[in-house]
């Protein structure tokens, strides 16, 4: 197996759980910060995000960026963005400006104390060629750590980083949409990666960017970062998950518009991240709008970092499998999640032909292999037009393709406790609540208050193995 080149820091990170309050990854002269306070039905700490208002500006055209669609333009722009990021970081802090116009680029790698700012009318058009996203970087695939193609926008062990402005990040899908099909060589690669995690192979030796593995990269991944702000931008298309804060602390995603209708195109996937606010966003997805995660099986048990203190508020969803999904990669545990004043505004049919109709508003999904835990999940003041499933759904046997790919090596059920849903108005749904749990691990402490649908196509409430159910609908 070909091993990617590694820095000493990467090697250290590859085999051990990462403390989320580790040493600073850089230094800053005079960069200020803002505290974001969030009201929640749990102890939600204030979130620290960087304030680049007074930071020096570095315009990419001053570093040789070139508009156009040729390979030369892409190479020039990629090099210019990298140089501008280096200059901003070297200055202690800085804002890298993407001016109005179309700018072709390869992957963008952050450094600490840098804001990537897209002016109104600016479009960063990302290469469709997998080779442009090599060498491989430390990332993950559906909850298992590995080295893979670089995310289109990537930060590792950074602090005080931001993407802001009114411009657009857009992915070309020429190759990625072919990879959506997930043929047998891809599935074989997933089995190989899972077995490496099971055998505790060091992450540095799990190079998946080879052969026909075709593990698509994330669009935006902030990996082990602190104080992250994504504000105002639009994102179109995505090879894989769209915005993925992994092992991060203090993250705000605000006034972002995402339209990505491909396979596995979730909007935001906070994974093993803590103190996260997602607000005033518009999601038009081919998968879940938001999916809170905490890793898959052995890798997550090794990292032992729950997703915690996550708030989604004041958002609109046009398309998506679920408004809020919990899991199914949740082996590190998930607790303290709030969805408030969010609204599914689509017609329930899956507009645009290739988008998907929404299924559930709040969906907790796990299986006998995950372990972890789910507790203290709240949804309030939510409305929807027509949904195919339920306001609240829980399934404990969700394995998708993994059911036949691999046997259960280690059986660990997931305790689920404290699911509270209130003030929900739906035009049409199958159920208000559908919970199917294991007899040996019942779901506990569930409440519905003020949950109503104008039309139900099935029984209002269907439960199996639930203890402490309060139906105040």
C-alpha positions in Angstrom: 0.0 0.0 0.0 1.3 3.4 -0.9 1.5 5.7 2.1 0.9 9.4 1.9 3.6 11.8 3.1 3.0 12.7 6.7 4.0 15.5 8.9 5.0 14.7 12.5 1.8 16.3 13.7 -0.3 14.1 11.3 1.4 11.0 12.6 0.7 12.0 16.2 -2.9 12.7 15.4 -3.3 9.5 13.4 -3.4 7.0 16.3 -4.7 8.8 19.3 -7.9 10.6 20.4 -7.5 14.4 20.0 -8.2 16.7 23.0 -10.5 19.4 21.7 -8.8 22.1 23.7 -5.3 21.3 22.6 -2.4 23.6 22.1 -2.9 26.5 19.6 -2.1 25.6 16.1 -0.7 29.0 15.3 -0.4 32.5 16.6 -2.3 35.8 16.0 -1.6 39.4 16.4 -4.6 41.4 17.3 -7.3 39.1 16.0 -10.5 39.7 18.0 -13.3 37.3 18.7 -17.0 37.4 19.3 -19.1 35.4 21.8 -22.4 34.0 20.5 -24.9 33.2 23.2 -27.5 30.5 22.5 -30.6 29.8 24.5 -31.3 26.0 24.8 -33.1 23.6 27.2 -29.6 22.4 28.3 -26.5 24.1 29.5 -25.3 25.6 26.2 -21.9 27.4 26.5 -21.3 30.5 24.5 -19.5 30.0 21.2 -16.3 31.8 20.3 -15.9 32.8 16.7 -13.2 35.0 15.1 -13.8 38.6 14.1 -11.8 39.6 11.0 -13.3 43.1 10.8 -9.9 44.8 11.3 -7.7 42.1 9.8 -5.5 42.9 6.8 -6.8 42.0 3.4 -5.1 39.9 0.8 -6.7 39.9 -2.7 -5.9 36.9 -4.7 -5.5 38.9 -8.0 -2.5 40.5 -6.3 -0.9 37.0 -6.0 -1.4 36.1 -9.7 -4.9 34.6 -9.8 -6.5 34.3 -13.2 -10.1 34.1 -14.3 -11.1 31.6 -17.0 -11.6 27.9 -17.4 -8.2 26.7 -18.6 -5.9 24.5 -16.7 -3.5 27.4 -16.6 -6.1 29.6 -15.0 -6.9 26.9 -12.4 -3.2 26.5 -11.6 -2.6 30.2 -11.3 -5.7 30.7 -9.1 -4.9 27.7 -6.8 -1.3 29.0 -6.4 -2.5 32.5 -5.7 -5.0 31.4 -3.0 -2.3 29.3 -1.3 0.1 32.3 -1.3 -2.5 34.6 0.0 -3.4 32.2 2.8 0.3 31.9 3.7 0.6 35.7 3.7 -2.4 36.2 5.9 -1.2 33.5 8.4 2.3 35.0 8.4 0.8 38.4 9.2 -0.9 37.0 12.3 -4.4 37.1 10.8 -5.9 38.1 7.5 -8.8 38.0 5.1 -8.2 36.4 1.7 -10.4 38.1 -0.8 -12.0 36.3 -3.8 -13.2 39.2 -6.1 -16.2 39.1 -8.3 -15.9 36.7 -11.2 -15.4 33.0 -12.0 -12.2 31.5 -10.4 -11.3 27.9 -11.2 -9.3 26.2 -8.5 -8.1 23.0 -7.0 -8.3 22.2 -3.2 -8.0 25.0 -0.7 -6.1 24.3 2.5 -6.5 26.6 5.4 -4.0 27.8 8.0 -5.0 29.3 11.4 -6.3 32.9 11.7 -7.5 33.1 8.1 -10.8 34.2 6.6 -11.6 33.2 3.1 -14.0 35.9 1.9 -16.0 35.6 -1.3 -17.2 38.9 -2.7 -20.7 39.2 -4.1 -20.7 37.7 -7.6 -17.5 35.6 -6.9 -17.6 31.9 -7.8 -14.9 29.5 -6.8 -15.3 26.6 -9.3 -13.6 23.5 -8.0 -11.9 21.0 -10.2 -13.6 17.8 -11.1 -10.4 15.8 -11.4 -9.6 13.4 -8.5 -5.8 13.7 -9.2 -6.0 17.4 -8.3 -7.0 16.4 -4.7 -3.8 14.4 -4.1 -1.6 13.9 -2.1 -4.1 12.3 0.3 -4.9 14.0 3.6 -6.1 12.8 6.9 -9.9 12.7 6.8 -12.7 10.2 7.2 -15.3 8.2 5.4 -18.7 7.8 7.0 -17.3 7.8 10.5 -14.0 5.9 9.9 -10.7 7.8 9.8 -8.4 7.3 6.8 -6.3 9.1 4.3 -8.2 10.0 1.2 -8.6 12.7 -1.5 -8.4 16.1 0.0 -11.8 17.8 0.7 -12.3 20.6 -1.7 -11.9 23.1 1.2 -9.9 21.6 4.1 -8.5 22.7 7.5 -6.7 20.4 9.9 -5.8 21.4 13.5 -6.5 25.1 12.8 -8.1 27.8 15.0 -9.9 31.0 14.1 -10.8 30.2 10.6 -13.8 31.4 8.5 -15.5 31.3 5.1 -17.6 34.4 4.6 -19.2 36.7 2.0 -22.0 36.6 -0.6 -20.1 34.5 -3.2 -20.5 30.8 -4.2 -18.4 27.7 -3.8 -19.3 25.4 -6.7 -18.2 21.8 -7.4 -17.9 20.4 -10.9 -19.5 17.0 -10.8 -18.2 15.4 -14.0 -16.4 12.6 -12.2 -18.0 12.7 -8.8 -21.4 11.9 -10.1 -20.0 8.8 -11.8 -18.6 7.8 -8.4 -22.1 8.2 -6.8 -23.0 4.7 -8.2 -20.8 2.9 -5.6 -19.9 -0.3 -7.6 -18.4 -3.4 -6.1 -14.8 -2.2 -6.0 -16.0 0.8 -3.9 -17.9 -1.5 -1.6 -14.9 -3.8 -1.3 -12.8 -0.7 -0.2 -15.4 0.1 2.5 -15.0 -3.5 3.8 -11.2 -3.1 3.8 -11.4 0.2 5.6 -13.8 -1.2 8.3 -11.5 -4.2 8.9 -8.5 -1.9 9.3 -10.4 0.0 12.0 -11.5 -3.2 13.6 -7.8 -4.4 13.6 -6.7 -1.0 14.9 -4.4 -0.4 12.0 -2.9 3.1 12.4 -4.8 5.8 10.5 -1.6 6.8 8.8 -1.6 3.4 7.1 -5.2 3.6 5.8 -4.6 5.2 2.4 -7.9 4.9 0.5 -7.0 7.2 -2.4 -5.9 4.4 -4.6 -7.3 2.2 -7.4 -11.0 2.0 -7.9 -11.9 2.7 -4.3 -13.6 6.0 -5.4 -14.2 7.4 -1.9 -15.5 10.8 -2.8 -14.1 13.8 -0.8 -16.1 16.1 1.4 -16.8 19.6 0.0 -15.9 21.5 3.2 -14.2 19.8 6.1 -12.9 21.4 9.2 -11.0 18.6 11.0 -9.9 19.1 14.6 -10.4 22.9 14.5 -11.5 25.5 17.0 -13.4 28.7 16.5 -14.9 28.2 13.1 -17.3 30.6 11.2 -19.1 29.9 7.9 -21.3 32.8 7.1 -23.3 34.2 4.1 -21.9 32.0 1.3 -23.7 29.7 -1.1 -22.6 26.2 -2.0 -23.7 24.4 -5.1 -23.1 20.6 -5.8 -21.0 18.4 -3.7 -19.0 15.2 -4.1 -20.0 13.9 -0.7 -21.1 15.5 2.6 -21.2 19.2 2.1 -20.1 20.8 5.4 -18.4 18.5 7.8 -17.0 19.9 11.1 -15.1 16.8 12.5 -13.8 16.9 16.1 -14.3 20.6 16.2 -15.2 23.0 19.1 -17.1 26.3 18.7 -18.6 26.3 15.2 -21.2 28.7 13.7 -22.8 28.1 10.3 -24.9 31.2 9.6 -27.0 32.4 6.6 -25.6 29.7 4.3 -27.5 28.4 1.3 -26.7 24.9 0.2 -28.0 23.2 -3.0 -26.6 19.8 -3.4 -28.7 17.0 -4.9 -26.1 14.2 -5.3 -25.6 11.0 -3.3 -24.8 11.4 0.4 -25.2 15.2 0.0 -26.1 16.1 3.5 -26.1 19.8 4.3 -24.1 19.9 7.6 -22.7 16.9 9.4 -21.3 18.0 12.8 -19.4 14.9 13.9 -17.8 14.5 17.3 -18.0 18.3 17.5 -19.2 20.4 20.4 -20.8 23.8 20.8 -22.2 24.2 17.3 -24.8 26.7 16.0 -26.5 26.4 12.6 -28.9 29.2 12.0 -30.7 31.2 9.3 -29.7 28.7 6.6 -31.5 27.3 3.5 -31.0 23.6 2.7 -31.9 22.0 -0.7 -30.4 18.6 -0.3 -30.2 15.1 -1.9 -29.8 13.6 1.6 -30.4 14.9 5.2 -30.4 18.6 5.8 -28.5 18.1 9.1 -27.1 14.9 10.3 -25.4 14.9 13.7 -22.8 12.1 14.0 -20.1 10.8 16.3 -18.2 8.2 14.4 -18.6 4.5 13.4 -18.0 1.6 15.8 -14.3 0.9 16.7 -12.9 4.2 15.5 -15.4 6.2 17.5 -14.9 4.1 20.6 -11.2 4.8 20.2 -11.7 8.6 19.8 -14.3 8.6 22.6 -15.6 12.1 21.8 -19.4 12.8 21.8 -21.2 15.2 19.6 -22.6 17.7 22.1 -24.4 21.0 22.4 -25.7 21.4 18.9 -28.4 23.9 18.0 -30.2 24.3 14.6 -32.6 27.3 14.5 -34.4 29.5 12.0 -33.7 27.4 9.0 -35.6 26.4 5.8 -35.5 23.1 4.1 -36.6 22.7 0.5 -35.6 19.1 -0.1 -33.9 16.4 2.0 -34.3 12.9 3.5 -34.7 14.2 7.0 -34.8 17.7 8.6 -32.6 16.5 11.5 -31.0 13.1 11.6 -29.2 11.7 14.6 -26.8 9.0 13.4 -26.5 6.5 12.2 -22.7 7.0 12.9 -23.1 7.7 16.6 -20.8 5.4 18.4 -19.1 8.2 20.3 -22.5 9.4 21.7 -24.7 12.3 20.9 -26.3 14.6 23.5 -27.9 18.0 23.9 -29.3 18.8 20.5 -32.0 21.4 19.8 -33.9 22.1 16.6 -36.1 25.2 16.9 -38.1 27.4 14.5 -37.2 25.4 11.3 -39.6 24.8 8.4 -39.8 22.4 5.6 -41.2 24.5 2.8 -41.1 22.1 -0.2 -44.1 20.4 -1.6 -43.0 17.0 -0.4 -42.6 15.6 -3.9 -38.9 16.0 -4.4 -38.7 19.0 -6.7 -36.4 19.2 -9.7 -36.7 15.5 -10.5 -33.6 14.3 -8.8 -34.1 15.7 -5.4 -35.8 13.6 -2.7 -39.1 14.1 -0.7 -38.6 14.6 3.0 -39.2 11.5 5.1 -39.0 12.5 8.8 -38.5 15.7 10.7 -36.5 14.1 13.5 -35.0 10.7 12.9 -32.8 8.8 15.3 -31.1 5.9 13.6 -28.7 3.3 14.9 -28.1 -0.5 14.9 -26.7 -3.3 17.0 -23.1 -2.5 16.1 -23.0 1.2 17.1 -23.0 1.4 20.8 -22.7 5.1 21.9 -25.7 6.8 23.3 -28.4 9.4 22.4 -29.8 11.6 25.0 -31.5 15.0 25.5 -32.8 15.7 22.0 -35.3 18.5 21.5 -37.4 19.8 18.5 -39.8 22.7 18.8 -41.7 25.2 16.7 -41.3 23.3 13.5 -43.7 23.1 10.5 -43.8 21.1 7.3 -46.0 20.7 4.3 -46.1 17.0 3.4 -43.7 14.4 4.8 -43.6 10.7 3.8 -42.8 9.5 7.3 -43.1 10.8 10.9 -42.6 13.9 12.9 -40.4 11.8 15.3 -39.0 8.4 14.2 -36.6 6.1 15.9 -35.2 2.9 14.2 -32.6 0.7 15.9 -31.9 -1.6 12.9 -30.6 0.8 10.3 -27.6 -0.8 8.5 -28.1 0.1 4.9 -25.6 -1.7 2.7 -23.5 -2.7 5.7 -26.1 -5.4 6.6 -24.7 -7.7 3.8 -21.2 -6.2 3.5 -20.0 -7.4 7.0 -21.2 -9.5 9.9 -21.5 -8.0 13.3 -18.1 -8.3 15.0 -19.0 -6.5 18.2 -22.7 -6.1 19.4 -23.3 -2.9 21.3 -26.8 -1.5 21.5 -27.4 2.2 21.8 -29.2 3.6 24.8 -31.7 6.3 23.7 -33.3 8.6 26.3 -34.9 12.0 26.4 -36.6 12.8 23.1 -38.9 15.8 23.4 -40.9 17.2 20.5 -43.3 20.2 20.9 -45.4 22.7 18.9 -45.1 20.9 15.5 -47.6 21.6 12.6 -47.6 19.3 9.6 -49.9 19.3 6.6 -49.6 15.6 5.9 -47.6 12.7 7.4 -47.8 9.0 7.9 -47.4 9.1 11.6 -46.8 11.6 14.3 -44.4 9.2 16.0 -43.0 5.9 15.0 -40.4 4.2 17.3 -39.1 0.7 16.9 -36.5 -0.3 19.6 -35.0 -3.5 21.0 -36.7 -5.3 23.8 -33.4 -5.5 25.7 -32.8 -1.7 25.3 -36.1 0.2 25.2 -36.1 3.9 24.2 -36.9 5.9 27.4 -38.5 9.2 28.2 -40.2 10.4 25.1 -42.7 13.3 25.0 -45.0 14.8 22.3 -46.7 18.1 23.1 -48.7 20.1 20.6 -47.8 17.8 17.7 -50.5 17.9 15.0 -51.0 16.9 11.3 -54.0 17.9 9.2 -53.9 14.5 7.5 -52.4 11.2 8.6 -52.1 8.2 6.3 -51.3 5.8 9.1 -51.8 5.4 12.9 -50.9 8.6 14.8 -48.5 6.8 17.2 -46.7 3.5 16.6 -44.3 2.4 19.3 -42.4 -0.8 20.1 -40.3 -1.1 23.3 -40.7 2.4 24.7 -40.7 3.3 28.4 -42.0 6.6 29.7 -43.9 7.9 26.8 -46.0 11.1 27.2 -48.4 11.8 24.4 -49.8 15.4 24.9 -50.8 15.9 21.3 
